[in-house]
Amino acid sequence: MTNRILFIIMLVAGLTAPLFAYPVFVMDLLCFALFACAFNLLLGYAGLLSFGHAAFFGGAAYITGYVTKEWGFTPLLGILAGAGFAMVLGAAFGFLAIRRQGIYFAMVTLALAQIIYFLALQMPFTGGENGLQGIPRGHLFGLIDLNNSLAMYYFVFVIFLIGFGIIYRTINSPFGEVLQAIRENESRALSLGYDVDHFKLLAFVISATLAGLAGATKAIIFQFAALTNAHWQTSGEVILMTLVGGLGTVFGPVVGAITVGALSHELSAFGSWVQVILGTIFVVCVMVFRRGIIGEIQRLASRKQG
C-alpha cells in the first residue's frame, strides 16, 4: 500500500515538475535517480557493493555521444547503443569480479572502473579532460524536436519510468526473491541448488545496463559527455544517494538522488565546502536514520498498522 501511494506521488510530481522547476535540472535528477535505483538493485537486493558503477554511467555517455555525433544515430538509438555497451561491459566486469566477495569484490570493480576512466581520458574521440562536446539532441522518431525542453523532459521521464519499471519487476519476481535469499544467506541458497554466481552475474549485468541507460540519457540532455561521469567519485555519490534514501527499498534511491542533488545545487555557493557539508549530512543520516529516509517512513507506517 505504501509503495502504491509513493508511486502515485512520484508520477504526479514527475508529470508536473517542469511547471515548478527548471526542466534541465529535474532531468539531471531523474538520470541520477535511475542510476541510484540500478545501483540499489545490486547492493540492496543482491548484497554486492560495487565501487565501479561510474564506468557504466560514464562509458555509456561517451558511446552515446560518439554514435549520435559521428555516426548520425537518432537520440533513441544512441541511448540504446550506450545501454548496450554498458551491458557488455557489465558482463565483462561481472565475469572477472563476481567470484570475489566483500571488500575484494568492491576493490576489483574499482580497479576495472579506473581502467575505463583512463581510456576515457586518453582515447582520441573522447576529448580528454574537456569531454565529448556538441552531442546533438536530434528528433525523436523523426518528428519530435528534442531541442524543445519540455519535449526532452517528458522523453527523459518516460525513460526513467521504463527503467524504474524494469527494476520493480525484477525485485518482485522469483529472480528477485532468489537474489534476496543470496543476500541473506549465500551458503543456504547454494545448498538449495541455486547457481549463486549465475544469479549474481545476471543482477550485475541488469544493474550495469540500467546505469548505462541513465548515463546515456544524461549525455543527450546536456549534449556533453563529461569525464567526471566516469570518475570513482561518481560511484561514491551514487552510494551516498542510495544510503540516504534507503538501501533495499524501492523508492529510497529516488528520494536519495533528489535529496543529494537538490542539496548539491542549493549549496553550490559554498564551493569546495559542499563535499564537507554533504559528508556531514551523510554521517548524520547514517546515525539517525539507519534505514534511510524511505526505510524510516516504512518502519513508522508498519508500526502504526501494528
Secondary structure, 3 states (H helix, E strand, C coil): CHHHHHHHHHHHHHHHHHHHCCHHHHHHHHHHHHHHHHHHHHHHHHCCCCCCCHHHHHHHHHHHHHHHHCCCCCHHHHHHHHHHHHHHHHHHHHHHHCCCCHHHHHHHHHHHHHHHHHHHHHCCCCCHHHCEECCCCCEECCCEECCCHHHHHHHHHHHHHHHHHHHHHHHCCHHHHHHHHHHHCHHHHHHCCCCHHHHHHHHHHHHHHHHHHHHHHHHHHHCEECHHHHCHHHHHHHHHHHHHHCCCCCCHHHHHHHHHHHHHHHCHHHCCHHHHHHHHHHHHHHHHCCCHHHHHHHHHHHHHHC
